[in-house]
């Protein structure tokens, strides 16, 4: 999964969770559950893109599986390239956006901290009361601080104090900062702006419910009366917000939601599971029996007589042993051009039968990376020489093998090759052709100097 795949999938999950909240949960009175839902689904949106559907042909294989070291095919020298690709530009734009959002968050935190330092501090039970000497900002709470402007400091409204104390005790500032950090990382995703608004709205409902019980009478009237045209500090939790005032009054007077409303939370789980399955890459899925049979090699199948075992006393042996098998796969396996182009990599599982005569037959793909990797694995496995057959006691028997093969690339080459613009190649002080240079092992290269102006590279081996 590429970074673009991850960002796309996480955006889909956020849209799903936000849509479910807006349609099913926002107007319920289960404010605590709504708060938990918003925070947990925000976290889930970042983790679910990594989820994979359980596979029938996964990492747990039957007895007789050969696990090879990673076979790296198509590795090429990594040459310095100063040209900016489209992907590099996109990364630069993304990084600039993250940096600007983090700087914005830091500036807001600094502004709030400066306001707190301007006032006179007075320790209270569980928080610190800050009294400001001006009315430039509305009274608010942030972290463990309750900040009152000059008017409220002289005559603190009881409803305001109870409301802001509820914000502090329930640690609503932590939620706001979590959403702000998510916005910084996913600044391009407008759904997070909705999440921030929804979280702040739920905070107000929770604090209103506590304050209304403590004030007992006239809380809604005090809330409306306090709604003056006073600036609100960023990141803070003020006593009122015009955008949520009407909804807060409605929720204060609304009866408790029926228990059947809880089904909305349960409905999200199957929807999320469905989205996980829908966003699985096609090449990440195990092949069906019919597909694996259709992908089998065209090599003439050997006749299998008798029972096919999966557990035997003596396993079949490749001519020359395990090292020879690794060498055979490394020498014969070619990285498909289509897989190189999209940087496809992963593990391919090939199943085959070693007959009692040592022949290879019934070659199938159990799991495929795609882009020709499975077909290439089948091709190489099908051309294997005869094995020393498995034995049960002293009798040779048929046995089925599962062979995992790793396809890996250190870097992706350009379609025309990394030497397409190079005119002169100097190897250890001697000019060579491109074909001669391609025969040089990557591990033997000590250093590479690129002179793009003269289309020349100078290579020194160890």
LUMRO-808433 format. One record per residue (C-alpha): residue in three letters; x, y, z. Coordinates in pm, 1 decimal, m for minus. Layout:
ALA:X:Y:Z
...
//
This chain:
UNK:0.0:0.0:0.0
UNK:141.4:333.8:m106.7
UNK:104.7:657.9:88.7
UNK:m153.8:776.4:m165.4
UNK:m355.0:456.9:m109.5
UNK:m338.2:515.8:265.6
UNK:m455.8:876.6:242.6
UNK:m740.0:779.8:9.2
UNK:m859.0:494.6:230.3
UNK:m839.3:696.5:553.1
UNK:m1046.0:969.8:385.2
UNK:m1312.5:714.6:289.6
UNK:m1333.3:588.7:649.3
UNK:m1364.8:943.1:782.8
UNK:m1646.9:1015.1:537.6
UNK:m1826.2:695.4:641.1
UNK:m1797.1:765.9:1013.5
UNK:m1891.8:1131.8:976.0
UNK:m2195.0:1041.5:764.4
UNK:m2313.9:784.4:1020.4
UNK:m2273.4:1037.0:1301.1
UNK:m2466.0:1308.3:1115.3
UNK:m2752.3:1080.3:1011.7
UNK:m2785.0:846.4:1311.5
UNK:m2618.5:982.7:1623.4
UNK:m2588.9:1361.8:1629.3
UNK:m2939.9:1429.8:1760.7
UNK:m2935.1:1164.8:2032.0
UNK:m2882.0:1255.4:2396.9
UNK:m2607.5:996.9:2448.8
UNK:m2347.0:1271.2:2462.2
UNK:m2078.3:1063.9:2634.1
UNK:m2109.0:789.8:2373.5
UNK:m2101.9:1046.8:2095.1
UNK:m1779.4:1190.8:2232.5
UNK:m1623.3:844.4:2249.0
UNK:m1752.2:765.3:1899.2
UNK:m1594.4:1074.9:1744.5
UNK:m1255.2:1016.2:1905.3
UNK:m1244.0:640.2:1844.0
UNK:m1353.3:667.4:1481.0
UNK:m1091.0:936.6:1426.2
UNK:m830.1:689.0:1551.1
UNK:m987.2:403.7:1355.0
UNK:m968.4:604.2:1032.7
UNK:m591.6:615.4:1074.2
UNK:m557.3:243.4:1152.4
UNK:m818.9:68.2:937.6
UNK:m634.0:127.6:607.7
UNK:m376.2:m122.0:738.3
UNK:m641.9:m387.6:803.5
UNK:m645.1:m688.2:572.7
UNK:m909.1:m950.0:509.9
UNK:m809.4:m1291.2:654.4
UNK:m678.4:m1514.2:381.4
UNK:m726.9:m1886.4:337.6
UNK:m375.8:m1914.4:199.3
UNK:m198.1:m1696.8:448.4
UNK:122.2:m1721.6:636.6
UNK:17.6:m2041.1:818.4
UNK:90.0:m2322.8:575.4
UNK:76.6:m2699.0:593.9
UNK:373.7:m2914.0:678.6
UNK:614.9:m2928.8:386.2
UNK:635.7:m2556.1:318.4
UNK:970.0:m2425.0:199.6
UNK:1039.5:m2072.2:318.2
UNK:1304.4:m1910.8:101.5
UNK:1505.0:m1603.1:186.4
UNK:1378.4:m1292.6:10.9
UNK:1463.9:m1315.3:m358.0
UNK:1541.5:m966.6:m485.6
UNK:1510.3:m935.7:m860.0
UNK:1576.0:m633.4:m1080.9
UNK:1777.9:m433.6:m829.6
UNK:1965.5:m152.2:m999.9
UNK:2220.4:105.0:m882.9
UNK:2056.2:407.1:m729.6
UNK:2183.7:713.1:m911.5
UNK:2141.2:1067.5:m792.7
UNK:1865.0:1249.5:m978.2
UNK:1801.3:1616.4:m923.5
UNK:1490.4:1628.9:m1143.2
UNK:1166.2:1690.2:m956.8
UNK:901.2:1430.4:m1030.2
UNK:527.3:1483.8:m986.1
UNK:539.8:1269.3:m670.4
UNK:817.5:1488.1:m527.7
UNK:609.6:1799.7:m590.3
UNK:307.3:1641.4:m420.4
UNK:520.1:1547.3:m120.0
UNK:653.5:1903.0:m103.6
UNK:299.6:2045.6:m109.2
UNK:184.3:1800.3:157.4
UNK:485.5:1873.9:379.1
UNK:434.2:2248.5:342.0
UNK:68.7:2209.0:440.6
UNK:156.3:2006.8:750.4
UNK:421.9:2258.9:850.1
UNK:183.8:2554.4:810.6
UNK:m88.0:2379.8:1013.5
UNK:156.9:2295.0:1292.2
UNK:282.2:2654.4:1296.2
UNK:m79.0:2771.7:1311.3
UNK:m145.7:2540.9:1606.7
UNK:170.7:2659.0:1783.0
UNK:70.3:3023.6:1731.4
UNK:m276.4:2959.7:1875.7
UNK:m133.6:2778.4:2176.7
UNK:105.3:3067.8:2231.3
UNK:m180.6:3319.9:2214.2
UNK:m382.3:3130.3:2473.1
UNK:m77.8:3094.0:2698.0
UNK:m12.2:3468.2:2670.2
UNK:m371.5:3545.9:2774.9
UNK:m336.8:3317.8:3076.9
UNK:m11.7:3488.2:3180.6
UNK:m175.5:3831.3:3162.7
UNK:m426.0:3754.6:3437.0
UNK:m406.8:3712.4:3811.3
UNK:m400.4:3345.3:3912.0
UNK:m608.0:3207.0:4197.0
UNK:m592.8:2833.4:4282.1
UNK:m930.5:2662.6:4310.6
UNK:m1048.8:2310.3:4377.7
UNK:m915.9:2117.3:4076.8
UNK:m831.0:2413.2:3852.5
UNK:m672.1:2758.6:3845.0
UNK:m890.4:3068.4:3810.3
UNK:m740.7:3347.8:3597.6
UNK:m884.9:3701.2:3624.0
UNK:m812.0:3929.8:3328.1
UNK:m797.9:4307.9:3349.1
UNK:m972.4:4362.1:3013.1
UNK:m1276.1:4252.5:2810.4
UNK:m1094.7:4183.6:2484.4
UNK:m1195.2:3819.0:2492.9
UNK:m1485.0:3611.5:2622.1
UNK:m1437.2:3406.7:2937.1
UNK:m1317.3:3056.4:2857.7
UNK:m1156.5:2739.4:2989.6
UNK:m841.4:2573.1:2857.5
UNK:m674.1:2274.9:3017.2
UNK:m686.7:2330.7:3392.2
UNK:m736.4:2707.0:3357.9
UNK:m1067.2:2895.1:3383.8
UNK:m1011.0:3246.2:3245.6
UNK:m1259.3:3526.4:3326.2
UNK:m1261.1:3863.5:3153.5
UNK:m1288.6:4179.9:3362.4
UNK:m1670.5:4191.4:3366.4
UNK:m1713.8:3826.7:3462.8
UNK:m1430.4:3849.2:3717.4
UNK:m1612.8:4121.5:3912.2
UNK:m1943.4:3934.9:3914.1
UNK:m1890.9:3570.5:3804.1
UNK:m2216.9:3423.1:3665.0
UNK:m2294.9:3096.3:3839.4
UNK:m2400.5:2928.3:3513.4
UNK:m2070.4:3022.4:3346.3
UNK:m1860.5:2889.0:3636.7
UNK:m2045.3:2557.0:3651.6
UNK:m2027.6:2517.8:3273.4
UNK:m1654.6:2586.5:3245.0
UNK:m1574.9:2372.2:3549.4
UNK:m1747.4:2082.0:3370.6
UNK:m1523.2:2138.4:3066.2
UNK:m1214.4:2127.5:3288.2
UNK:m1316.2:1816.9:3485.6
UNK:m1402.6:1624.8:3167.3
UNK:m1070.8:1727.9:3003.1
UNK:m1227.6:1854.3:2682.2
UNK:m911.6:2042.3:2586.4
UNK:m738.2:1708.6:2516.3
UNK:m1004.5:1621.6:2258.5
UNK:m961.4:1956.2:2085.5
UNK:m584.2:1915.3:2064.6
UNK:m618.4:1561.1:1924.3
UNK:m845.8:1688.1:1646.9
UNK:m610.7:1981.8:1580.9
UNK:m316.0:1743.1:1536.5
UNK:m522.8:1525.0:1302.5
UNK:m609.6:1836.3:1102.9
UNK:m242.5:1922.0:1074.6
UNK:m154.7:1577.2:937.6
UNK:m459.5:1552.4:709.7
UNK:m506.8:1922.4:632.5
UNK:m640.4:1845.0:284.1
UNK:m935.4:1645.8:423.6
UNK:m1240.4:1871.9:482.5
UNK:m1412.0:1600.8:687.4
UNK:m1184.5:1686.8:980.6
UNK:m1332.1:2036.1:996.9
UNK:m1669.2:1871.1:1048.9
UNK:m1516.1:1646.1:1316.2
UNK:m1381.4:1947.6:1502.1
UNK:m1719.0:2119.6:1498.8
UNK:m1894.1:1799.2:1609.8
UNK:m1650.6:1744.7:1898.9
UNK:m1692.2:2101.8:2022.9
UNK:m2070.2:2069.6:1997.9
UNK:m2069.3:1751.0:2205.6
UNK:m1847.3:1923.3:2462.6
UNK:m2107.7:2197.7:2501.0
UNK:m2390.1:1943.8:2544.2
UNK:m2194.4:1757.4:2812.0
UNK:m2104.4:2073.7:3003.7
UNK:m2460.1:2209.9:2972.2
UNK:m2605.7:1891.6:3117.7
UNK:m2381.7:1912.5:3424.6
UNK:m2429.8:2289.1:3469.1
UNK:m2808.2:2270.2:3428.8
UNK:m2829.1:2019.5:3715.0
UNK:m2611.1:2232.9:3942.7
UNK:m2777.1:2566.0:3862.1
UNK:m3117.8:2396.2:3881.4
UNK:m3333.0:2684.3:3748.7
UNK:m3291.5:2941.0:3475.4
UNK:m2980.0:2793.5:3315.4
UNK:m3112.5:2819.8:2958.7
UNK:m3223.3:3179.6:3027.6
UNK:m2875.6:3269.6:3159.7
UNK:m2715.5:3108.0:2856.2
UNK:m2919.3:3320.6:2616.3
UNK:m2869.1:3636.6:2819.8
UNK:m2493.6:3592.4:2817.0
UNK:m2477.0:3564.7:2435.8
UNK:m2309.9:3904.3:2371.0
UNK:m2091.1:3999.6:2077.8
UNK:m1756.1:3918.4:2235.9
UNK:m1455.6:3774.9:2047.3
UNK:m1370.1:3410.4:2111.9
UNK:m1011.9:3285.7:2146.5
UNK:m900.4:2998.7:1922.9
UNK:m864.7:2650.8:2080.0
UNK:m1051.9:2762.0:2392.4
UNK:m1389.1:2649.9:2528.0
UNK:m1602.0:2964.5:2579.6
UNK:m1932.2:2970.3:2763.8
UNK:m2123.0:3025.4:2442.3
UNK:m2087.1:3000.7:2067.1
UNK:m2349.7:3150.1:1837.6
UNK:m2312.6:2853.9:1600.1
UNK:m2424.5:2605.0:1867.1
UNK:m2649.8:2820.5:2086.6
UNK:m2980.7:2714.2:1928.3
UNK:m2886.6:2346.5:1926.7
UNK:m2773.4:2364.1:2291.4
UNK:m3107.5:2510.8:2401.0
UNK:m3286.4:2240.4:2202.7
UNK:m3079.8:1963.8:2363.3
UNK:m3137.2:2103.5:2713.1
UNK:m3512.2:2067.9:2663.6
UNK:m3503.2:1742.1:2469.1
UNK:m3609.3:1422.6:2651.7
UNK:m3365.6:1132.2:2677.6
UNK:m3328.7:936.3:2355.5
UNK:m3486.7:587.5:2349.2
UNK:m3265.7:283.6:2381.9
UNK:m3327.2:184.6:2022.7
UNK:m3110.4:483.6:1926.5
UNK:m2812.8:277.2:2045.6
UNK:m2853.2:61.1:1734.0
UNK:m2694.8:347.8:1540.1
UNK:m2360.0:277.0:1706.4
UNK:m2384.1:m94.9:1624.3
UNK:m2469.2:m21.6:1260.3
UNK:m2133.7:146.9:1209.0
UNK:m1942.5:m180.5:1261.4
UNK:m2078.4:m376.9:962.5
UNK:m2051.2:m65.6:744.7
UNK:m1684.7:m24.9:839.7
UNK:m1619.8:m397.1:782.1
UNK:m1779.2:m371.6:437.9
UNK:m1559.3:m73.5:353.5
UNK:m1249.3:m267.2:466.5
UNK:m1337.0:m543.7:222.3
UNK:m1417.8:m300.2:m58.7
UNK:m1087.8:m113.7:m21.6
UNK:m872.7:m426.1:m27.2
UNK:m641.8:m415.5:m324.1
UNK:m725.9:m678.0:m583.0
UNK:m371.3:m806.7:m582.6
UNK:m379.0:m850.4:m203.7
UNK:m658.1:m1106.1:m222.4
UNK:m595.7:m1480.7:m233.2
UNK:m695.9:m1650.3:m556.9
UNK:m987.1:m1890.1:m571.3
UNK:m941.3:m2252.8:m662.5
UNK:m1066.2:m2190.4:m1016.9
UNK:m839.8:m1889.7:m1065.3
UNK:m533.6:m2074.1:m939.7
UNK:m610.0:m2366.2:m1167.8
UNK:m647.3:m2133.6:m1467.4
UNK:m311.5:m1976.1:m1387.3
UNK:m126.5:m2304.9:m1371.4
UNK:167.6:m2356.4:m1601.3
UNK:120.6:m2486.1:m1953.3
UNK:382.9:m2754.3:m1883.7
UNK:247.6:m3098.4:m1961.5
UNK:118.1:m3233.1:m1629.7
UNK:278.3:m3544.7:m1490.7
UNK:57.8:m3835.1:m1399.9
UNK:m11.0:m3859.1:m1029.7
UNK:m70.1:m4214.8:m916.3
UNK:m174.1:m4288.0:m564.4
UNK:m237.6:m4069.3:m262.6
UNK:m97.0:m3716.9:m234.4
UNK:55.1:m3661.7:112.3
UNK:109.3:m3340.9:304.1
UNK:295.6:m3503.5:592.9
UNK:568.3:m3758.1:519.5
UNK:862.0:m3910.9:701.8
UNK:1119.4:m3788.6:449.3
UNK:1054.4:m3468.2:255.7
UNK:1146.8:m3440.5:m113.9
UNK:1479.1:m3270.4:m184.9
UNK:1570.2:m3033.9:m467.3
UNK:1885.3:m3147.5:m653.9
UNK:2172.9:m3000.1:m457.2
UNK:1966.0:m2911.7:m153.0
UNK:1814.6:m2590.9:m20.1
UNK:2098.1:m2364.2:m135.4
UNK:2069.9:m2499.7:m487.5
UNK:1696.0:m2429.7:m485.1
UNK:1759.4:m2069.3:m376.2
UNK:2022.4:m2029.2:m647.9
UNK:1786.8:m2175.0:m908.5
UNK:1506.3:m1934.8:m815.5
UNK:1741.5:m1634.1:m808.1
UNK:1894.2:m1712.9:m1145.6
UNK:1570.8:m1790.1:m1328.2
UNK:1315.3:m1558.5:m1170.6
UNK:1267.7:m1231.9:m1364.8
UNK:1088.3:m932.6:m1222.8
UNK:788.0:m864.9:m1452.5
UNK:804.7:m527.9:m1629.1
UNK:450.8:m438.3:m1519.8
UNK:538.7:m506.7:m1155.5
UNK:851.5:m291.4:m1184.6
UNK:654.8:m5.6:m1331.6
UNK:412.3:19.0:m1036.5
UNK:664.3:m96.1:m773.5
UNK:451.6:m401.0:m693.1
UNK:611.2:m619.7:m429.8
UNK:509.6:m883.6:m181.8
UNK:490.2:m1258.2:m131.5
UNK:355.6:m1504.8:m387.0
UNK:252.7:m1852.4:m272.1
UNK:284.5:m2132.9:m527.7
UNK:149.7:m2481.5:m459.4
UNK:273.5:m2786.1:m648.2
UNK:301.3:m3164.1:m623.9
UNK:630.9:m3351.2:m626.3
UNK:535.5:m3692.1:m761.0
UNK:680.6:m4022.7:m653.4
UNK:905.5:m4000.7:m959.7
UNK:1029.9:m3652.3:m860.8
UNK:841.7:m3460.8:m1130.8
UNK:669.9:m3125.0:m1069.6
UNK:298.6:m3106.4:m1151.9
UNK:m30.5:m2938.8:m1057.7
UNK:134.3:m2596.3:m1011.8
UNK:m111.0:m2341.4:m872.9
UNK:m104.1:m1986.1:m738.7
UNK:m243.7:m1966.2:m385.3
UNK:m170.5:m1596.8:m334.8
UNK:m66.1:m1343.5:m594.0
UNK:80.8:m992.3:m579.4
UNK:m41.7:m923.8:m931.4
UNK:116.2:m756.5:m1234.3
UNK:258.1:m1084.1:m1366.3
UNK:441.4:m1195.0:m1050.3
UNK:226.3:m1505.0:m1002.6
UNK:263.3:m1613.8:m1363.5
UNK:640.4:m1566.7:m1342.6
UNK:658.4:m1775.3:m1024.0
UNK:454.2:m2052.3:m1186.9
UNK:676.9:m2043.4:m1495.1
UNK:996.1:m2089.2:m1294.2
UNK:853.4:m2353.7:m1061.4
UNK:711.6:m2550.9:m1353.1
UNK:1056.5:m2572.4:m1516.3
UNK:1228.0:m2711.9:m1207.7
UNK:1438.4:m3023.3:m1260.2
UNK:1332.3:m3352.2:m1103.6
UNK:1345.8:m3364.5:m726.0
UNK:1447.6:m3655.6:m512.7
UNK:1097.1:m3782.4:m423.3
UNK:950.6:m3794.9:m74.0
UNK:943.5:m4126.0:108.0
UNK:701.4:m4280.6:348.7
UNK:903.3:m4558.5:503.1
UNK:1098.5:m4694.2:206.7
UNK:832.6:m4624.8:m54.2
UNK:838.7:m4308.5:m272.2
UNK:515.8:m4108.4:m243.3
UNK:351.4:m3798.0:m386.4
UNK:363.9:m3486.2:m168.6
UNK:220.3:m3137.5:m204.0
UNK:443.4:m2838.9:m141.2
UNK:365.3:m2471.5:m79.1
UNK:644.8:m2240.7:m184.0
UNK:645.0:m1874.1:m71.9
UNK:850.1:m1645.8:m299.6
UNK:929.1:m1285.6:m207.5
UNK:927.8:m1022.7:m480.2
UNK:1116.7:m712.6:m371.2
UNK:1261.7:m403.6:m532.1
UNK:1487.5:m151.4:m365.1
UNK:1387.5:117.4:m610.5
UNK:1170.2:153.6:m914.8
UNK:1341.9:216.0:m1245.5
UNK:1212.0:456.3:m1502.5
UNK:1028.9:288.9:m1793.9
UNK:1318.8:351.4:m2034.6
UNK:1586.3:259.1:m1784.9
UNK:1800.6:471.5:m1558.5
UNK:2071.8:491.5:m1828.1
UNK:1847.3:638.1:m2096.0
UNK:2005.9:986.3:m2079.5
UNK:2361.7:867.7:m2011.4
UNK:2603.3:885.3:m2306.0
UNK:2933.2:792.8:m2140.3
UNK:3001.0:534.0:m1868.1
UNK:3344.3:518.2:m1705.5
UNK:3410.2:205.8:m1498.4
UNK:3725.2:218.1:m1284.5
UNK:3874.4:478.1:m1516.9
UNK:3788.4:289.7:m1838.3
UNK:3501.9:374.8:m2071.8
UNK:3258.4:85.1:m2114.4
UNK:2931.1:22.4:m2297.4
UNK:2591.0:13.9:m2129.6
UNK:2563.8:m361.2:m2177.7
UNK:2905.0:m413.5:m2011.9
UNK:2803.4:m190.2:m1723.1
UNK:2474.7:m376.2:m1668.8
UNK:2675.7:m691.8:m1597.4
UNK:2836.5:m527.7:m1294.5
UNK:2686.2:m657.1:m971.4
UNK:2517.3:m396.5:m752.1
UNK:2699.3:m529.5:m447.2
UNK:3033.7:m468.3:m619.4
UNK:2973.3:m94.6:m669.5
UNK:3162.2:128.6:m426.6
UNK:3063.2:474.3:m554.6
UNK:2879.4:641.2:m841.7
UNK:2944.7:997.8:m960.0
UNK:2691.7:1153.8:m1195.6
UNK:2776.2:1440.3:m1431.4
UNK:2434.8:1526.4:m1575.4
UNK:2568.3:1825.4:m1769.3
UNK:2790.1:1594.5:m1978.7
UNK:2557.3:1288.3:m1953.8
UNK:2838.8:1091.5:m1789.2
UNK:2861.7:858.9:m1490.2
UNK:3179.9:738.6:m1322.6
UNK:3159.9:412.7:m1131.7
UNK:3416.4:269.3:m893.5
UNK:3393.1:m90.6:m777.2
UNK:3519.9:m236.7:m452.3
//
